[in-house]
Amino acid sequence: MKELIFRLIKERKWITMRKRIAPIAIFLAAAVSFAVATRGQTKPAAPGTEYLVTTGEAGRAGGRLVVSLRAEPKTLNPVTATDNPSKEVIWRLMADLVHINRFSQRTEPALAKSWKVSSDGLRYTLKLRRGLRFSDGHPVSADDVLFSFQVYLDEKVHAPQRDLLIVGGKPVGIRKLDADTVVFELSQPYGVGERLFDGFAILPRHLLESAYNEGKLTQSWGLNTAPEQIAGLGPFRLKEYVAGQRLVLERNPYYWKADQKETALPYLSELVFLFVPSEDAQVIRFQAGETDVISRVNAQNFAVLAGQQQARGYAMQDIGPGLEYNFLFFNLNDLSGKSLPQLARKQAWFRDVKFRQAVSAAIDRDSIVRLVYQGRATPLWGNVTPGNKLWGNASLPHPQRSLDRARSLLQAAGFSWKGDGALVDSGGQAVEFTIVSNSSNAERMKMATIIQDDLKQLGMRVQIVALEFRALLARLFDSKDYEACVLGLGSGDADPNADMNVWLSSGPQHLWNPGQTQPATPWEADLDRLMKQQLVAQKAAERKKLYDRVQQIVAENQPMVFLVSPNVLVGAKNGLGNFHPAILDHYTLWNVEELFWRGK
């Protein structure tokens, strides 16, 4: 049996579990029970574990990988983490039931070795791997899965993942069939299918149940927690945290993946995160050889690094457009009850779709690509980036910049120009407003400046205000005291449901007017209806048709004036095996368990 499975793996043949979940490749997760040959590595989990066999290049054991984080993680608790540095570390410590492969963008078995979906699409039965252990050696059972989802669904915990477990207005139901089998029950079919289970770390009940019962779970697993009090199912476990300097992870000896040669993963002995406060400082560390991998690099620094790569022994890669989209949006919030009369007056302009369309027509996206990103970005006219090959609406127009069209739209909306060229509204008020953005993002500040110059050519007077990121968020979501903003969003998945909280009118990231109790406009009501319909549609073609219409409505009404999608720019030292950066976050460490050093 084992020889047959390995032959199928090597020949890369595809076997589908059932039509509903095709095309999941079983070779990605061949469950084989064997005693793993350690080749000098720490002894893996007890014999009898059903390992997931990976298909990457077989590597060699040992060595450490050093990477940098722009900021220290705020927590090691997967239930409360919202910042990228925390997530970057946590997902090296944790694992989920079904995983979205960040390279192929398809689902694959993880802690669940298999699953079945009922014919009505309302019930998912997941079978756990036998012999799983947390990184402290404690056995895993279905009770840990039930506990984990009880935590995520608890309204008192306020887990950011909770919204994803509300289907058809009702929480997903979970029950245990036996020690290795759990059943998830939905109130209506869920178009995203098994992708639902990605991103929910399975928690150790034996370590966290007491804190949960005492109402203290959200306070658990801070950075100063003793390593032995934190356990997960990821490839590494916590070894050391030094405030202001570094966080060190060590190999998890109970990890549940192995390579085709029956070698236990991960290959690396340690993974070190250095806290480096700026991108420029990260570049210097990488140039000096103090770090081994670099990502989230801007185009200017990429050019500098690429020019030195042969001499310094590393290689840079531009892997093309990712899923990040940058945009300009206007404040369309209901400001009743707030003392912002000047802003309320300007909202009459912002709410006019012709005004927003005119602004879009006047923006020179090609100049943004050239001047801000040195050509390493793509102009955008919609919310789906070119990096998302499956979901983009190819019929959306990509009009070139046209000041003439912008002027025609403004005239149709009742605007006119004074003798000095200044644009005024129908009441004679000069059109002027401010654009806010986060001061720490140089690219967005440059974009705002280009937009300022473009709109000046229409007679608009625009000022730029740079804000520290937390202050910016306070303006957007608390005081609502802003006029326009340049911002960006990046999705963790190519599937439309990853952006559900952006396009639903009630969503917290429906940025121009978040958290509406009722849709403020007919077209927002249409977005709500279409997003909910695609959520439950079970055929991919039907979902695609519905989401194409969503993109069309967004492009017509311009609640966000889309600008560009930057390319994903990364680099790594020469000799790092299985380094395959992806356009899904996290770009470089998504397969860290397979990374290894050649010749080290």
C-alpha positions as CSV (number, residue, x, y, z in Angstrom):
1,M,0.0,0.0,0.0
2,K,2.8,2.4,1.0
3,E,4.7,1.7,-2.2
4,L,1.6,2.3,-4.3
5,I,0.9,5.7,-2.6
6,F,4.5,6.8,-3.1
7,R,4.4,5.7,-6.8
8,L,1.2,7.8,-7.3
9,I,2.9,10.7,-5.6
10,K,6.0,10.5,-7.8
11,E,3.9,10.2,-11.0
12,R,1.8,13.1,-9.8
13,K,-1.5,11.4,-10.6
14,W,-4.7,13.0,-9.4
15,I,-7.3,11.1,-7.4
16,T,-10.6,12.8,-6.5
17,M,-12.4,12.1,-3.3
18,R,-15.8,12.8,-4.7
19,K,-17.2,15.1,-7.4
20,R,-18.3,17.8,-4.9
21,I,-14.7,18.5,-3.7
22,A,-12.7,17.8,-6.8
23,P,-10.0,18.7,-7.8
24,I,-8.3,18.0,-4.4
25,A,-5.3,15.9,-4.9
26,I,-5.0,13.0,-2.5
27,F,-1.3,12.8,-3.2
28,L,-0.9,16.1,-1.3
29,A,-2.1,14.3,1.8
30,A,-1.4,10.6,1.5
31,A,-2.1,9.3,5.0
32,V,0.5,6.7,5.7
33,S,1.3,5.1,9.0
34,F,5.0,4.4,9.4
35,A,8.0,4.9,11.7
36,V,9.8,7.9,10.2
37,A,13.5,7.6,9.5
38,T,14.9,10.5,11.4
39,R,18.2,11.1,9.6
40,G,19.6,12.8,12.7
41,Q,16.4,14.7,13.5
42,T,14.5,14.8,16.7
43,K,12.3,11.7,17.1
44,P,8.8,12.4,15.6
45,A,5.4,11.6,17.0
46,A,4.7,8.1,18.2
47,P,4.4,5.3,15.6
48,G,0.9,5.0,14.2
49,T,0.6,8.7,13.3
50,E,-1.1,9.2,9.9
51,Y,1.4,11.5,8.2
52,L,0.6,14.0,5.5
53,V,3.2,13.3,2.8
54,T,4.4,16.4,1.0
55,T,5.6,16.5,-2.7
56,G,8.4,19.0,-2.5
57,E,12.1,18.3,-3.0
58,A,13.5,16.1,-0.3
59,G,15.8,18.1,1.9
60,R,18.3,17.8,4.7
61,A,17.9,18.3,8.4
62,G,19.2,21.2,10.5
63,G,20.1,24.8,10.3
64,R,18.1,28.0,11.1
65,L,16.2,30.5,9.1
66,V,16.3,34.1,10.1
67,V,13.6,36.5,8.9
68,S,12.6,40.0,10.0
69,L,9.3,41.5,11.2
70,R,8.5,45.2,10.8
71,A,7.0,45.2,14.3
72,E,6.8,42.9,17.4
73,P,3.8,40.6,17.5
74,K,1.1,41.8,19.9
75,T,0.1,38.3,20.9
76,L,0.7,34.6,20.3
77,N,-3.1,33.9,20.7
78,P,-4.7,32.9,17.4
79,V,-8.2,33.8,18.8
80,T,-7.4,37.5,19.2
81,A,-4.6,38.2,16.7
82,T,-5.4,40.8,14.1
83,D,-2.0,42.3,13.2
84,N,0.3,40.8,10.5
85,P,3.4,40.3,12.7
86,S,1.3,38.2,15.2
87,K,-0.2,36.2,12.4
88,E,3.2,35.6,10.7
89,V,4.4,34.0,13.9
90,I,1.2,32.2,15.0
91,W,0.8,30.3,11.8
92,R,4.2,28.8,12.2
93,L,2.9,27.5,15.6
94,M,-0.6,26.4,14.6
95,A,-2.5,24.4,12.0
96,D,-6.0,24.1,10.7
97,L,-8.3,21.3,9.7
98,V,-8.4,22.0,5.9
99,H,-5.8,24.3,4.4
100,I,-5.7,26.5,1.4
101,N,-2.4,25.9,-0.3
102,R,-0.9,29.4,-0.8
103,F,0.8,28.5,-4.0
104,S,-1.9,26.5,-5.9
105,Q,-4.8,28.4,-4.1
106,R,-6.6,25.1,-3.8
107,T,-7.7,23.3,-0.7
108,E,-5.9,20.3,0.7
109,P,-6.2,18.0,3.7
110,A,-4.4,19.1,6.8
111,L,-5.3,18.0,10.3
112,A,-8.4,16.5,8.7
113,K,-7.2,13.7,6.5
114,S,-10.5,13.6,4.6
115,W,-14.1,14.9,4.6
116,K,-17.5,14.1,3.1
117,V,-20.2,16.6,2.2
118,S,-23.8,15.6,2.3
119,S,-25.8,15.8,-0.9
120,D,-27.7,18.9,0.3
121,G,-24.4,20.7,1.1
122,L,-25.5,21.2,4.7
123,R,-23.2,18.7,6.5
124,Y,-19.5,18.3,6.5
125,T,-18.0,15.2,8.2
126,L,-14.3,15.6,8.8
127,K,-12.0,12.7,9.8
128,L,-8.9,13.6,11.9
129,R,-5.5,12.0,11.4
130,R,-4.7,9.3,13.9
131,G,-1.9,9.9,16.3
132,L,-1.9,13.7,16.2
133,R,-0.1,15.4,19.1
134,F,0.3,19.0,20.1
135,S,3.8,20.4,20.2
136,D,4.0,19.6,24.0
137,G,3.3,15.9,23.2
138,H,-0.3,15.9,24.5
139,P,-2.7,13.8,22.2
140,V,-5.3,15.6,20.0
141,S,-8.9,14.5,19.8
142,A,-12.2,15.7,18.4
143,D,-12.8,17.3,21.8
144,D,-10.0,19.8,21.0
145,V,-11.8,20.7,17.7
146,L,-15.1,21.2,19.5
147,F,-13.4,23.3,22.1
148,S,-11.7,25.5,19.5
149,F,-14.9,26.2,17.6
150,Q,-16.8,26.9,20.8
151,V,-14.2,29.6,21.5
152,Y,-14.4,31.1,18.0
153,L,-18.2,31.2,18.1
154,D,-18.5,32.7,21.6
155,E,-19.7,36.3,21.3
156,K,-18.0,37.2,24.5
157,V,-14.6,36.3,23.1
158,H,-15.0,38.6,20.1
159,A,-12.8,36.4,17.8
160,P,-12.3,38.2,14.4
161,Q,-13.0,34.8,12.7
162,R,-16.5,34.5,14.2
163,D,-18.3,36.2,11.2
164,L,-17.0,33.4,8.9
165,L,-18.9,30.9,11.0
166,I,-22.2,32.6,10.6
167,V,-23.9,31.0,7.6
168,G,-27.5,32.0,6.7
169,G,-27.7,34.1,9.8
170,K,-27.0,31.2,12.1
171,P,-23.8,29.9,13.8
172,V,-22.3,26.7,12.3
173,G,-23.2,23.7,14.5
174,I,-20.5,21.3,15.6
175,R,-20.8,17.8,17.1
176,K,-18.5,14.8,17.7
177,L,-19.2,11.4,16.2
178,D,-16.2,9.7,17.8
179,A,-12.7,10.6,19.0
180,D,-11.5,11.2,15.4
181,T,-14.6,12.5,13.7
182,V,-16.4,15.8,13.8
183,V,-19.5,17.0,12.0
184,F,-20.2,20.6,11.0
185,E,-23.8,21.5,10.2
186,L,-24.8,24.6,8.3
187,S,-28.2,26.2,8.0
188,Q,-27.8,26.6,4.3
189,P,-25.3,25.5,1.6
190,Y,-22.0,27.4,1.7
191,G,-20.5,28.1,-1.7
192,V,-17.0,28.4,-0.4
193,G,-17.2,24.7,0.6
194,E,-14.3,23.3,2.6
195,R,-12.4,26.6,2.4
196,L,-14.5,27.5,5.4
197,F,-12.1,25.5,7.6
198,D,-8.9,27.3,6.6
199,G,-7.6,29.8,9.2
200,F,-9.1,28.3,12.3
201,A,-6.2,27.1,14.5
202,I,-7.0,24.1,16.6
203,L,-6.4,25.0,20.2
204,P,-5.1,22.8,23.0
205,R,-8.1,22.3,25.4
206,H,-5.8,21.0,28.1
207,L,-4.0,24.3,28.2
208,L,-6.7,26.9,27.5
209,E,-10.0,25.4,28.9
210,S,-9.5,26.8,32.4
211,A,-8.7,30.3,31.1
212,Y,-11.8,30.1,28.9
213,N,-14.1,29.1,31.7
214,E,-12.7,31.9,33.8
215,G,-13.3,34.4,31.0
216,K,-9.6,35.1,30.6
217,L,-8.8,33.3,27.4
218,T,-8.3,36.6,25.5
219,Q,-5.6,37.5,28.0
220,S,-3.7,34.2,27.5
221,W,-0.6,33.5,25.4
222,G,1.0,36.9,25.6
223,L,4.6,37.3,24.5
224,N,5.9,36.7,28.0
225,T,4.1,33.4,28.4
226,A,6.4,30.6,29.3
227,P,7.1,28.4,26.2
228,E,5.8,25.2,27.9
229,Q,2.4,26.9,28.3
230,I,2.0,27.4,24.6
231,A,1.3,24.4,22.3
232,G,0.1,24.1,18.8
233,L,0.0,21.8,15.8
234,G,2.3,23.8,13.5
235,P,5.8,22.9,12.4
236,F,7.5,24.9,15.2
237,R,7.0,25.7,18.9
238,L,8.1,28.7,21.0
239,K,11.6,28.6,22.3
240,E,12.5,32.2,23.3
241,Y,11.3,35.8,23.3
242,V,13.6,38.7,23.9
243,A,11.6,42.0,24.0
244,G,12.7,44.5,21.4
245,Q,15.1,42.0,19.7
246,R,13.8,38.6,18.6
247,L,11.5,35.7,18.9
248,V,12.9,32.2,18.4
249,L,10.9,29.1,17.4
250,E,12.3,25.5,17.5
251,R,11.3,22.4,15.6
252,N,8.1,20.7,16.7
253,P,9.2,17.0,17.3
254,Y,5.5,15.9,17.0
255,Y,4.7,17.5,13.7
256,W,2.4,15.5,11.4
257,K,4.1,16.0,8.0
258,A,6.8,14.0,6.3
259,D,8.5,14.0,2.9
260,Q,8.4,11.3,0.3
261,K,11.6,9.7,1.7
262,E,9.7,9.2,5.1
263,T,11.7,12.0,6.7
264,A,10.0,13.9,9.4
265,L,9.3,17.6,8.8
266,P,10.2,20.4,9.4
267,Y,13.8,20.2,8.2
268,L,14.9,23.4,10.0
269,S,15.9,23.3,13.6
270,E,15.0,26.9,14.3
271,L,13.1,29.8,12.9
272,V,14.2,33.2,14.2
273,F,12.1,36.4,13.8
274,L,14.2,39.6,14.3
275,F,12.3,42.8,15.1
276,V,13.4,45.4,12.5
277,P,11.4,48.6,12.6
278,S,11.5,49.8,9.0
279,E,11.8,48.5,5.5
280,D,15.0,50.3,4.9
281,A,16.5,48.7,8.0
282,Q,15.3,45.3,6.8
283,V,17.0,45.8,3.5
284,I,20.3,46.6,5.3
285,R,20.0,43.5,7.4
286,F,19.3,41.4,4.4
287,Q,22.2,42.9,2.4
288,A,24.5,42.2,5.3
289,G,23.5,38.6,5.5
290,E,21.9,38.9,8.9
291,T,18.5,37.7,7.6
292,D,17.8,35.0,5.0
293,V,14.5,36.0,3.5
294,I,12.9,39.3,2.8
295,S,9.4,40.1,1.6
296,R,7.0,43.1,1.4
297,V,9.7,45.0,-0.4
298,N,8.9,48.2,-2.3
299,A,10.0,48.7,-5.9
300,Q,12.8,51.1,-5.0
301,N,14.4,48.8,-2.5
302,F,13.8,45.8,-4.8
303,A,15.8,47.6,-7.5
304,V,18.7,48.2,-5.1
305,L,18.7,44.6,-3.9
306,A,18.4,43.2,-7.4
307,G,21.5,45.1,-8.5
308,Q,23.6,43.5,-5.8
309,Q,22.2,40.0,-5.8
310,Q,25.1,38.2,-7.6
311,A,27.8,39.8,-5.5
312,R,26.0,39.3,-2.2
313,G,24.7,35.7,-2.7
314,Y,21.0,36.1,-2.8
315,A,18.2,36.1,-5.5
316,M,15.3,38.5,-5.8
317,Q,12.0,37.6,-7.4
318,D,9.2,39.6,-8.8
319,I,6.3,37.1,-8.8
320,G,3.8,39.6,-10.3
321,P,0.5,41.1,-9.1
322,G,-0.7,39.9,-5.7
323,L,-4.2,40.3,-4.2
324,E,-3.6,43.7,-2.7
325,Y,-5.6,46.6,-4.2
326,N,-5.1,50.3,-3.4
327,F,-7.9,52.8,-3.8
328,L,-9.2,56.2,-3.1
329,F,-12.6,56.5,-1.3
330,F,-14.8,59.3,0.0
331,N,-16.6,59.6,3.3
332,L,-20.2,58.6,2.7
333,N,-21.1,57.9,6.3
334,D,-24.3,59.1,7.9
335,L,-23.0,62.0,10.0
336,S,-26.3,62.8,11.8
337,G,-25.5,63.4,15.4
338,K,-21.9,64.5,14.6
339,S,-20.9,68.1,14.6
340,L,-19.2,68.1,11.2
341,P,-21.1,70.7,9.1
342,Q,-18.4,71.4,6.6
343,L,-17.9,67.7,5.9
344,A,-21.7,67.1,5.6
345,R,-21.8,69.9,3.0
346,K,-19.1,68.2,0.9
347,Q,-20.8,64.9,1.1
348,A,-23.3,66.2,-1.4
349,W,-20.4,66.1,-4.0
350,F,-19.1,62.7,-2.8
351,R,-22.5,61.0,-3.0
352,D,-22.9,62.0,-6.6
353,V,-21.7,59.1,-8.7
354,K,-20.8,61.4,-11.6
355,F,-18.4,63.2,-9.2
356,R,-16.7,59.9,-8.2
357,Q,-16.6,58.8,-11.9
358,A,-15.0,62.1,-12.8
359,V,-12.3,61.7,-10.2
360,S,-11.6,58.2,-11.5
361,A,-11.4,59.4,-15.1
362,A,-8.9,62.1,-14.1
363,I,-6.4,59.9,-12.3
364,D,-3.3,58.8,-14.2
365,R,-2.9,55.2,-13.1
366,D,-0.1,54.6,-15.5
367,S,1.9,57.4,-13.9
368,I,1.3,55.8,-10.5
369,V,2.7,52.5,-11.8
370,R,5.7,54.3,-13.3
371,L,6.5,56.8,-10.6
372,V,5.5,55.0,-7.4
373,Y,6.3,51.4,-8.3
374,Q,8.9,51.7,-11.1
375,G,6.7,49.6,-13.3
376,R,6.2,46.8,-10.8
377,A,2.5,47.2,-10.4
378,T,-0.7,47.0,-12.5
379,P,-3.4,49.6,-13.0
380,L,-6.8,48.7,-11.6
381,W,-10.4,49.6,-12.5
382,G,-12.0,47.0,-10.2
383,N,-11.5,45.2,-6.9
384,V,-10.2,41.9,-8.3
385,T,-6.5,42.1,-9.2
386,P,-4.8,40.4,-12.1
387,G,-3.2,38.1,-9.6
388,N,-6.6,36.5,-9.0
389,K,-6.9,34.3,-12.1
390,L,-10.2,32.7,-11.2
391,W,-12.5,35.5,-10.2
392,G,-11.8,38.6,-12.3
393,N,-14.5,40.0,-14.6
394,A,-12.8,40.2,-18.0
395,S,-15.6,42.4,-19.4
396,L,-14.9,45.4,-17.2
397,P,-13.7,48.4,-19.2
398,H,-10.2,49.8,-18.6
399,P,-10.6,53.4,-19.8
400,Q,-7.6,55.5,-20.3
401,R,-7.2,58.7,-18.4
402,S,-9.4,61.4,-19.9
403,L,-9.7,64.9,-18.5
404,D,-12.3,65.7,-21.2
405,R,-14.6,62.9,-19.9
406,A,-14.0,64.0,-16.3
407,R,-15.1,67.6,-17.2
408,S,-18.2,66.3,-19.0
409,L,-19.2,64.3,-16.0
410,L,-18.7,67.2,-13.7
411,Q,-20.8,69.5,-15.9
412,A,-23.6,66.9,-16.0
413,A,-23.5,66.9,-12.2
414,G,-24.0,70.7,-12.0
415,F,-20.4,71.8,-11.5
416,S,-18.8,74.7,-13.4
417,W,-15.5,76.6,-13.5
418,K,-14.7,80.2,-12.5
419,G,-12.5,82.4,-14.6
420,D,-9.3,81.3,-12.7
421,G,-10.1,77.7,-13.5
422,A,-11.3,76.8,-10.0
423,L,-14.1,74.2,-9.9
424,V,-17.3,75.2,-8.0
425,D,-20.5,73.4,-7.3
426,S,-24.0,74.6,-8.2
427,G,-24.1,76.9,-5.1
428,G,-20.8,78.5,-6.1
429,Q,-18.7,76.8,-3.4
430,A,-15.1,75.9,-4.4
431,V,-14.5,72.2,-4.6
432,E,-11.7,71.5,-2.1
433,F,-11.1,68.5,0.2
434,T,-8.4,66.6,2.1
435,I,-7.0,63.1,1.4
436,V,-5.7,61.3,4.5
437,S,-3.4,58.3,4.4
438,N,-1.0,56.5,6.7
439,S,2.3,58.2,7.0
440,S,4.2,54.9,7.3
441,N,3.3,53.8,3.8
442,A,5.5,55.8,1.4
443,E,3.8,54.4,-1.7
444,R,0.3,55.5,-0.6
445,M,1.6,59.0,0.3
446,K,3.1,59.2,-3.2
447,M,-0.2,58.0,-4.8
448,A,-2.1,60.7,-2.9
449,T,0.3,63.4,-4.2
450,I,-0.1,62.2,-7.8
451,I,-3.9,62.3,-7.3
452,Q,-3.6,65.8,-5.9
453,D,-1.8,67.0,-9.0
454,D,-4.2,65.1,-11.3
455,L,-7.3,66.7,-9.7
456,K,-5.7,70.1,-9.7
457,Q,-6.1,69.9,-13.5
458,L,-9.8,69.8,-13.0
459,G,-9.8,72.9,-10.8
460,M,-10.1,70.9,-7.5
461,R,-8.0,72.0,-4.5
462,V,-6.8,68.9,-2.7
463,Q,-4.6,68.8,0.5
464,I,-2.8,65.7,1.8
465,V,-2.8,64.8,5.5
466,A,-0.4,62.1,6.7
467,L,-1.5,60.3,9.8
468,E,0.0,57.6,12.0
469,F,-1.9,54.4,11.2
470,R,-3.8,54.1,14.5
471,A,-4.8,57.7,14.2
472,L,-6.0,57.1,10.7
473,L,-8.1,54.1,11.8
474,A,-9.6,56.2,14.5
475,R,-10.7,58.8,11.9
476,L,-12.2,56.2,9.6
477,F,-14.1,54.1,12.1
478,D,-14.6,56.2,15.3
479,S,-14.9,59.9,14.7
480,K,-15.7,59.6,11.0
481,D,-13.8,62.9,10.7
482,Y,-12.2,62.6,7.2
483,E,-13.1,63.6,3.7
484,A,-11.2,61.2,1.5
485,C,-8.6,58.5,2.0
486,V,-6.1,56.5,0.1
487,L,-5.8,53.0,1.5
488,G,-5.3,49.4,0.5
489,L,-6.7,46.0,1.3
490,G,-5.2,42.6,0.8
491,S,-7.1,39.4,0.9
492,G,-5.9,36.1,2.5
493,D,-7.7,34.1,-0.2
494,A,-8.7,34.6,-3.8
495,D,-12.2,33.5,-3.1
496,P,-14.9,36.3,-3.0
497,N,-16.0,35.3,0.5
498,A,-12.7,36.5,1.9
499,D,-13.9,40.0,1.1
500,M,-17.5,39.5,2.4
501,N,-17.0,42.1,5.2
502,V,-15.9,44.7,2.5
503,W,-18.9,44.4,0.2
504,L,-21.8,43.7,2.6
505,S,-23.3,47.1,3.7
506,S,-23.2,45.8,7.3
507,G,-19.6,44.8,7.0
508,P,-16.9,46.5,9.2
509,Q,-14.7,47.1,6.2
510,H,-17.4,48.5,4.0
511,L,-15.0,51.5,4.2
512,W,-16.9,54.3,2.7
513,N,-19.9,53.7,5.1
514,P,-19.3,50.7,7.3
515,G,-21.7,48.9,9.6
516,Q,-25.0,50.0,8.0
517,T,-28.1,48.6,9.6
518,Q,-29.9,48.9,6.2
519,P,-28.3,49.5,2.8
520,A,-27.9,53.3,2.2
521,T,-28.4,53.0,-1.5
522,P,-30.2,50.7,-4.0
523,W,-26.9,49.5,-5.5
524,E,-25.5,48.6,-2.1
525,A,-28.7,46.6,-1.5
526,D,-27.9,44.8,-4.8
527,L,-24.3,44.1,-3.6
528,D,-25.8,42.6,-0.4
529,R,-28.2,40.4,-2.4
530,L,-25.5,39.2,-4.8
531,M,-22.9,38.5,-2.2
532,K,-25.4,36.4,-0.2
533,Q,-26.5,34.6,-3.3
534,Q,-23.0,33.6,-4.3
535,L,-22.3,32.5,-0.7
536,V,-24.9,29.7,-1.0
537,A,-24.6,28.9,-4.7
538,Q,-23.0,25.4,-5.1
539,K,-21.9,25.6,-8.7
540,A,-18.7,27.5,-9.4
541,A,-20.1,28.9,-12.7
542,E,-23.1,30.3,-10.9
543,R,-20.9,31.9,-8.2
544,K,-18.7,33.4,-10.9
545,K,-21.6,34.9,-12.7
546,L,-22.9,36.5,-9.5
547,Y,-19.5,37.9,-8.5
548,D,-19.0,39.3,-12.0
549,R,-22.1,41.3,-11.5
550,V,-20.8,42.5,-8.1
551,Q,-17.6,43.8,-9.8
552,Q,-19.7,45.5,-12.5
553,I,-21.8,47.3,-9.9
554,V,-18.7,48.4,-8.0
555,A,-17.1,49.7,-11.2
556,E,-20.2,51.6,-12.2
557,N,-20.8,53.3,-8.8
558,Q,-17.1,53.8,-7.8
559,P,-17.5,53.7,-4.0
560,M,-13.8,53.0,-4.3
561,V,-11.7,54.5,-7.0
562,F,-9.3,51.7,-7.7
563,L,-5.7,52.6,-8.4
564,V,-3.1,49.9,-8.7
565,S,-2.1,46.4,-7.5
566,P,1.6,46.2,-6.6
567,N,3.6,43.2,-7.5
568,V,4.8,40.8,-4.8
569,L,8.6,41.4,-4.4
570,V,10.7,38.9,-2.4
571,G,14.1,37.6,-2.0
572,A,16.1,34.8,-0.3
573,K,19.7,33.7,0.2
574,N,21.0,31.3,-2.4
575,G,20.8,27.7,-1.3
576,L,17.4,27.8,0.3
577,G,15.6,24.7,-1.0
578,N,11.8,24.5,-1.7
579,F,11.5,28.3,-1.6
580,H,8.4,29.0,-3.7
581,P,7.0,32.4,-2.9
582,A,3.2,32.8,-3.5
583,I,0.9,35.8,-4.1
584,L,-1.2,34.8,-1.1
585,D,-0.1,36.0,2.3
586,H,2.2,34.9,3.9
587,Y,4.2,35.1,0.7
588,T,7.5,33.4,1.7
589,L,6.9,31.2,4.8
590,W,3.7,29.4,3.7
591,N,5.6,26.1,3.3
592,V,8.3,26.8,6.0
593,E,8.1,23.1,7.1
594,E,9.7,22.1,3.7
595,L,12.4,24.8,3.5
596,F,15.9,23.6,4.0
597,W,19.5,24.6,3.4
598,R,21.6,23.0,0.7
599,G,25.1,22.4,1.8
600,K,24.7,24.0,5.3
